[in-house]
Amino acid sequence: MKKLLALLLAVIMVFALAACGEKPAEEPAEAPADAPADAPADAEAPADDPMAQLIEAAKAEGELVVYGSCEEEYLAAACENFQKLYGINVTYQRLSTGEVQAKIEEEKGNPSADVWFGGTTDPYNVCAMEGLLEPYEAVNASHLLGDQYRDKDGNWYGIYKGILGIMVNKDELDRMGLEAPQDWQDLLKPEYQGLIWLSNYNTAGTAKLVINTMLQKYGHDEGIQYLVDLDKNIEVYTKSGSGPSKNVGTGECVIGIGFLHDGITQIVDNGYENIGLVIPSSGTSFEIGATAIFKGCAHPNAAKLWIEYALSPDCVELGAQNGSYQFLVIDNAKQPEQAAEFGLDPENVMDYDFEDAKQNIKTYIEEVMKALGGGDDRFKTE
């Protein structure tokens, strides 16, 4: 009997020790008052916080497709940072503004992308007039430096400002015994025949700005005649607006017409110190690089969130970190130091008529191409 009792006592002690080895499930710790605002995926955004609700709706869509007309490095950085910030999968493609315009026009309200990022506003305005952009009243538009940096109906918003000018290869001009052109009229001199590169009027927003600039500067007929005379000295029309700048440093292009910040990129990032930048002495124009939502896009909330992001330092300050040195047009972002170092002044530009450009650029392109005899192989878009 004693042996039986001893055995039972031993069994009871084994079970008691085993029970002591199991820890009870802990109650969830209460989050501290200063915990990060990242809520669980199934949590609802506060009803009085529209931005939080937009982020939640955008995350629910989970996808965003971007067509970018800025430089590839900036585009990639902006898209990757958006994906990192919001956990939304981003795919992107770099196309010139003219290529985006043609693609969106062909798709007729059933766009293959959600948003457009970068590139001059002239093609944006054409798409807006054709009803291919979706108006959106952005909260962060309150940071824009002026009303000229947005479409009045919210079809697009400005993200940067670039100055149109002339880039030259100083070594090549010295070798040829030529002086650098100092103004637009200088480009018509016979000694520059075959030395000038410009982007294609059919594909590049930069070239469309050149058309508008010359017609506004010299008058309609005189401006078209200027472009006809300029054509006699042009060797290459590049598909992209930055094409001339990328070939000046190597000497393949001796004189390039384009945005001066693209020349700064070649000097600062690629080491082409033989490039000279010329701000035309009689005045020049400027681009507003923009962003917009495509009407009928598949991910409308993610697209709206992109616009808010594009109007924030989180996005636009990535430009100077990735070889794009345009002036920024929001008041809470740090301006790129490189632009000022090269003597560029964002206010020293002509009074550009954006409304005239918006209303008439398609007609102007047709008139210029007709005056050039319909163009030749240099204007092919394929």
C-alpha positions as MATLAB code, in Angstrom:
seq = 'MKKLLALLLAVIMVFALAACGEKPAEEPAEAPADAPADAPADAEAPADDPMAQLIEAAKAEGELVVYGSCEEEYLAAACENFQKLYGINVTYQRLSTGEVQAKIEEEKGNPSADVWFGGTTDPYNVCAMEGLLEPYEAVNASHLLGDQYRDKDGNWYGIYKGILGIMVNKDELDRMGLEAPQDWQDLLKPEYQGLIWLSNYNTAGTAKLVINTMLQKYGHDEGIQYLVDLDKNIEVYTKSGSGPSKNVGTGECVIGIGFLHDGITQIVDNGYENIGLVIPSSGTSFEIGATAIFKGCAHPNAAKLWIEYALSPDCVELGAQNGSYQFLVIDNAKQPEQAAEFGLDPENVMDYDFEDAKQNIKTYIEEVMKALGGGDDRFKTE';
ca = [
       0.000    0.000    0.000;
       2.791    2.366    0.887;
       4.486    1.564   -2.432;
       1.242    2.391   -4.306;
       0.847    5.717   -2.494;
       4.481    6.597   -3.219;
       3.974    5.826   -6.908;
       0.823    7.986   -7.102;
       2.631   10.871   -5.374;
       5.504   10.667   -7.882;
       3.081   10.806  -10.836;
       1.316   13.857   -9.346;
       4.652   15.663   -8.911;
       5.667   15.001  -12.577;
       2.440   16.549  -13.894;
       2.809   19.536  -11.554;
       6.326   20.233  -12.790;
       5.217   19.950  -16.451;
       2.430   22.447  -15.821;
       4.875   24.914  -14.331;
       6.923   24.805  -17.596;
       4.038   26.309  -19.754;
       3.680   30.119  -19.867;
       0.140   31.447  -20.185;
      -0.663   33.542  -23.316;
       0.120   37.199  -22.655;
      -2.425   39.926  -23.081;
      -1.501   42.245  -26.024;
       0.496   45.188  -24.744;
      -1.282   48.534  -25.062;
       0.355   50.695  -27.767;
       2.081   53.791  -26.382;
       0.552   57.155  -27.167;
       3.460   58.094  -29.469;
       3.430   54.871  -31.494;
       3.877   55.166  -35.296;
       0.714   55.914  -37.244;
       1.028   52.803  -39.431;
      -2.223   50.988  -38.784;
      -2.955   47.303  -39.468;
      -4.217   46.593  -42.980;
      -7.753   45.953  -41.721;
      -7.941   49.120  -39.604;
     -10.162   51.958  -40.735;
      -8.741   55.427  -41.313;
     -10.150   58.197  -39.115;
     -13.256   59.729  -40.667;
     -11.885   63.251  -40.181;
      -8.532   62.556  -41.934;
      -9.011   62.618  -45.748;
      -5.315   61.970  -46.428;
      -5.302   58.868  -44.227;
      -8.428   57.658  -46.028;
      -6.780   58.272  -49.411;
      -3.703   56.297  -48.353;
      -5.908   53.444  -47.167;
      -7.872   53.401  -50.445;
      -4.666   53.553  -52.488;
      -3.137   50.660  -50.542;
      -6.297   48.653  -51.159;
      -5.769   49.083  -54.921;
      -2.160   48.016  -54.427;
      -0.890   48.987  -57.893;
       0.230   52.068  -59.822;
       1.490   52.448  -63.412;
       3.555   55.534  -64.258;
       4.580   56.991  -67.610;
       7.547   59.258  -66.971;
       8.960   61.971  -69.260;
      11.698   63.155  -66.916;
      15.088   61.470  -66.993;
      15.207   57.736  -66.272;
      17.231   58.018  -63.042;
      14.831   60.515  -61.488;
      11.802   58.539  -62.633;
      13.143   55.315  -61.130;
      14.023   56.973  -57.823;
      10.609   58.649  -57.522;
       8.738   55.417  -58.247;
      10.862   53.297  -55.927;
      10.441   55.786  -53.083;
       6.641   55.869  -53.530;
       6.568   52.082  -53.354;
       8.744   52.134  -50.224;
       6.601   54.778  -48.490;
       3.187   53.260  -49.170;
       3.749   49.583  -49.991;
       2.066   50.039  -53.378;
       3.599   48.133  -56.290;
       4.773   50.594  -58.973;
       5.640   49.841  -62.582;
       6.953   52.595  -64.836;
       8.132   53.368  -68.357;
      10.184   56.294  -69.630;
       8.686   57.925  -72.766;
       9.032   61.383  -74.289;
       6.046   63.690  -73.763;
       5.086   63.388  -77.414;
       5.128   59.597  -77.183;
       2.917   59.662  -74.084;
       0.504   62.062  -75.754;
       0.238   59.857  -78.859;
      -0.234   56.716  -76.767;
      -2.950   58.208  -74.563;
      -4.769   59.687  -77.567;
      -4.768   56.286  -79.232;
      -6.138   54.597  -76.109;
      -9.095   57.049  -76.029;
     -10.024   57.070  -72.344;
      -8.864   53.525  -71.584;
      -5.293   54.346  -70.553;
      -2.607   51.718  -69.988;
      -1.091   53.873  -67.211;
      -2.474   55.763  -64.226;
      -0.290   58.868  -64.037;
       2.117   60.997  -66.061;
       5.262   62.329  -64.390;
       7.651   64.954  -65.734;
       8.043   66.631  -69.102;
       6.845   69.986  -70.393;
       3.227   71.055  -70.057;
       2.454   71.746  -73.740;
       1.534   68.079  -74.432;
      -0.260   67.913  -71.067;
      -2.425   70.852  -72.152;
      -3.322   69.152  -75.421;
      -4.401   66.025  -73.545;
      -6.371   68.164  -71.077;
      -8.257   69.878  -73.904;
      -9.065   66.469  -75.390;
     -10.518   65.290  -72.053;
      -7.807   62.690  -71.463;
      -6.664   63.938  -68.041;
      -8.611   63.602  -64.780;
      -9.018   66.811  -62.735;
      -8.038   66.479  -59.091;
      -7.847   69.172  -56.427;
      -4.620   68.305  -54.629;
      -4.129   69.195  -50.966;
      -0.376   69.741  -51.438;
      -1.020   72.239  -54.232;
      -1.138   74.805  -51.425;
       2.684   74.680  -51.505;
       3.002   75.778  -55.146;
       4.891   79.055  -55.612;
       2.181   80.521  -57.842;
      -0.950   79.798  -59.862;
       1.086   79.539  -63.069;
       2.406   76.216  -61.784;
      -0.926   74.439  -62.049;
      -3.791   73.978  -64.460;
      -6.716   76.067  -63.246;
      -9.013   73.016  -63.363;
      -6.540   70.694  -61.655;
      -5.688   68.702  -64.806;
      -1.955   68.951  -64.051;
       0.404   70.331  -61.416;
       3.929   71.687  -61.793;
       6.809   69.952  -60.042;
       9.809   71.814  -61.483;
      10.903   74.645  -63.791;
      13.592   74.449  -66.479;
      15.211   77.179  -68.608;
      15.525   76.776  -72.385;
      18.930   77.631  -73.798;
      21.987   76.668  -75.826;
      24.743   74.191  -74.945;
      28.082   74.138  -76.782;
      31.201   71.989  -76.916;
      33.904   74.587  -76.209;
      36.746   72.365  -77.433;
      35.130   71.736  -80.814;
      34.299   75.407  -81.345;
      37.916   76.343  -80.506;
      39.211   73.735  -82.933;
      36.996   75.174  -85.687;
      37.886   78.751  -84.806;
      34.254   79.625  -84.060;
      32.707   81.778  -81.358;
      29.866   80.362  -79.289;
      26.407   81.672  -80.261;
      25.061   84.172  -77.737;
      21.460   84.542  -78.932;
      18.785   82.794  -80.975;
      19.541   84.783  -84.136;
      23.188   83.714  -83.969;
      22.122   80.123  -84.605;
      21.176   81.107  -88.164;
      24.761   82.018  -89.117;
      26.095   79.921  -92.029;
      29.224   78.886  -90.077;
      27.018   76.749  -87.825;
      25.621   74.672  -90.683;
      25.517   70.985  -89.727;
      26.595   71.667  -86.135;
      23.237   72.105  -84.358;
      21.033   69.461  -82.765;
      17.404   69.981  -81.687;
      14.704   67.578  -80.586;
      11.886   66.399  -82.854;
       8.773   68.600  -83.052;
       6.640   65.439  -83.359;
       7.909   63.652  -80.250;
       9.503   66.047  -77.753;
       7.820   68.570  -75.502;
      11.089   70.526  -75.554;
      10.777   71.062  -79.312;
       7.147   72.105  -78.924;
       8.310   74.730  -76.434;
      10.857   75.925  -79.008;
       8.034   76.427  -81.537;
       5.903   78.379  -79.075;
       8.892   80.425  -77.933;
       9.846   81.537  -81.434;
       6.278   82.350  -82.469;
       5.738   84.383  -79.300;
       9.136   86.056  -79.550;
       9.103   87.009  -83.238;
       5.427   86.820  -84.198;
       3.578   84.020  -85.996;
       4.922   84.284  -89.554;
       8.388   85.473  -88.558;
       8.641   82.720  -85.954;
       7.836   80.002  -88.479;
      10.350   81.527  -90.912;
      12.960   81.493  -88.145;
      12.439   77.741  -87.671;
      12.698   77.191  -91.442;
      15.987   79.107  -91.509;
      17.216   77.267  -88.415;
      16.494   73.933  -90.090;
      19.239   74.665  -92.633;
      21.826   74.432  -89.841;
      20.387   71.446  -87.963;
      22.106   68.102  -88.395;
      19.968   65.903  -86.112;
      16.479   66.012  -84.585;
      16.479   63.704  -81.537;
      13.414   61.851  -80.253;
      13.838   63.124  -76.691;
      14.323   66.704  -75.545;
      17.472   65.759  -73.618;
      19.016   64.072  -76.662;
      21.180   67.043  -77.763;
      22.616   67.587  -74.273;
      23.730   63.967  -74.033;
      25.903   64.316  -77.142;
      27.481   67.746  -76.625;
      30.200   66.592  -74.243;
      31.428   63.899  -76.648;
      31.604   66.411  -79.507;
      29.180   64.495  -81.707;
      26.864   67.467  -81.212;
      28.723   70.798  -81.244;
      25.720   73.047  -80.465;
      22.593   71.744  -78.765;
      19.259   73.414  -78.073;
      17.484   72.235  -74.934;
      17.054   72.717  -71.222;
      20.147   74.001  -69.481;
      19.665   71.752  -66.452;
      20.336   68.808  -68.806;
      23.677   70.421  -69.630;
      24.424   70.776  -65.919;
      23.810   67.039  -65.534;
      26.426   66.302  -68.182;
      28.943   68.609  -66.505;
      28.364   67.641  -62.864;
      27.509   63.951  -63.131;
      29.402   62.898  -66.262;
      32.448   65.156  -66.021;
      32.092   66.982  -69.355;
      33.685   70.248  -68.317;
      34.049   71.183  -71.999;
      30.327   72.065  -72.129;
      29.383   75.737  -72.088;
      25.908   76.934  -71.150;
      24.416   79.951  -72.946;
      21.340   81.841  -71.780;
      20.193   83.689  -74.955;
      20.901   87.392  -74.514;
      17.552   88.611  -75.873;
      15.613   86.380  -73.486;
      14.353   82.858  -73.332;
      11.406   80.817  -72.103;
      10.970   78.086  -69.540;
       9.208   74.800  -69.127;
       7.012   73.716  -66.271;
       7.546   70.030  -65.683;
       4.242   68.529  -64.621;
       2.386   65.517  -63.288;
      -1.208   64.419  -64.005;
      -3.778   61.630  -63.744;
      -5.047   59.878  -66.875;
      -8.828   59.876  -67.183;
     -10.292   56.391  -66.792;
      -7.173   54.987  -65.102;
      -7.352   51.601  -63.366;
      -6.062   52.806  -59.974;
      -7.632   56.226  -59.308;
      -6.873   56.411  -55.582;
      -3.244   55.406  -56.013;
      -3.076   58.019  -58.777;
      -4.391   60.766  -56.473;
      -1.917   59.728  -53.801;
       0.854   59.985  -56.416;
      -0.111   63.611  -57.131;
       0.098   64.455  -53.421;
       3.461   62.685  -53.235;
       4.769   64.439  -56.363;
       3.986   67.805  -54.725;
       6.095   66.995  -51.670;
       9.803   67.198  -50.791;
       9.796   63.381  -50.515;
       9.547   63.298  -54.289;
      10.924   66.489  -55.852;
      14.142   66.606  -53.825;
      15.061   63.272  -55.388;
      15.707   65.154  -58.641;
      18.985   66.744  -57.540;
      20.019   63.426  -55.959;
      19.569   61.697  -59.332;
      21.074   64.084  -61.871;
      18.068   66.365  -62.484;
      18.826   69.945  -61.473;
      15.632   71.817  -62.340;
      14.328   74.605  -60.118;
      11.587   73.344  -57.789;
       8.195   75.059  -57.624;
       6.945   74.183  -54.138;
       7.776   76.319  -51.107;
       8.752   73.529  -48.707;
      11.448   71.881  -50.864;
      15.178   72.597  -50.984;
      16.346   74.085  -54.294;
      19.236   72.316  -56.081;
      22.415   74.292  -55.451;
      23.899   73.325  -58.831;
      21.400   75.398  -60.855;
      22.323   78.626  -59.073;
      26.054   77.831  -59.224;
      25.911   77.867  -63.031;
      24.226   81.270  -63.094;
      20.704   80.146  -63.945;
      18.006   82.524  -62.736;
      14.477   81.060  -62.692;
      12.949   84.555  -62.856;
      15.026   85.859  -65.792;
      12.702   84.551  -68.480;
      10.221   85.953  -70.999;
       6.514   86.318  -70.253;
       5.465   83.037  -71.839;
       1.833   82.776  -72.946;
       0.802   79.327  -71.731;
      -2.803   79.798  -72.823;
      -1.835   80.498  -76.437;
       0.452   77.466  -76.380;
      -2.352   75.349  -74.935;
      -4.893   76.416  -77.543;
      -2.714   76.338  -80.655;
       0.313   74.059  -80.382;
      -1.154   71.283  -82.565;
      -1.883   73.812  -85.297;
       1.566   75.365  -84.925;
       3.274   71.984  -85.328;
       1.306   71.308  -88.515;
       2.221   74.751  -89.867;
       5.916   74.317  -89.085;
       6.063   70.859  -90.635;
       4.289   72.142  -93.736;
       6.730   75.050  -93.976;
       9.582   72.543  -93.749;
       8.146   70.714  -96.746;
       6.594   67.916  -94.736;
       9.880   67.031  -93.139;
      12.224   64.206  -94.127;
      13.776   61.146  -92.536;
      15.090   63.284  -89.681;
      11.519   63.706  -88.398;
      10.523   60.040  -88.414;
       9.149   58.914  -85.057;
       9.939   55.195  -85.388;
];
